Amino acid sequence: MTVPVLADDLQVCLCHGCGQACDLREDACHCQRCGAPLHRRKVNPIARGWAFLCAALIFYVPANALPVMNTEMLGQGTDSTIVGGVLEFWEAGAWDIALIIFIASIGVPAIKFFSLGLLLVTAQRRSTWARRQRSQLFRCVELIGYWSMLDVMVVALVAALVQLRGLGTIEPRPGILFFGLVVVLTMFSAMSFDPRLIWDGEPQDGERSDGAAD
């Protein structure tokens, strides 16, 4: 079977800004269409991915330990953490709301931490295990990243609505700031990762003598 021609063999790469295929044989350092810097691969994808992921894990501790909002009704105020809010809704019989908050605030971040860690470890070790499934996992992490700000949006909307009623007030607390940082940092970690690392060194029929090997 004929080995497929790679973009690296043709000295071509895609611009990360506009997607144009740029010819690197012309010693071009910037895209001719949009002027963005050209890179064959993302710069230091594993190191940057680990840095953002570790920072997100550090901020995840105060995000859960500190209160995310303060609710004051008829002169009585209480602070609520993420876990405390889940338990309060569950005990009040609103198990559906408690389940949504649990999935969005605890389940999704935990899945992202595990998935990004798995992708980074296997790419760093140049593992050939389950490459297709790991590629699908990376696309899934990118997809759920768009919904990771759900908690921040809920706190902002609830605070705005309650302020209009005059019976009480809801104010955000430092915990929601740390949670927002966790979301942003995990998104940066996913953006820094280069999914082509999953396929580096893949053996193919009739591969060349310079083919990658573990």
Beta strands, then each sheet from edge to edge (+ up, - down):
strand 1: 12-14
strand 2: 21-23
strand 3: 69-73
strand 4: 76-80
strand 5: 168-172
sheet 1: 1+ 2-
sheet 2: 4+ 3- 5+
end
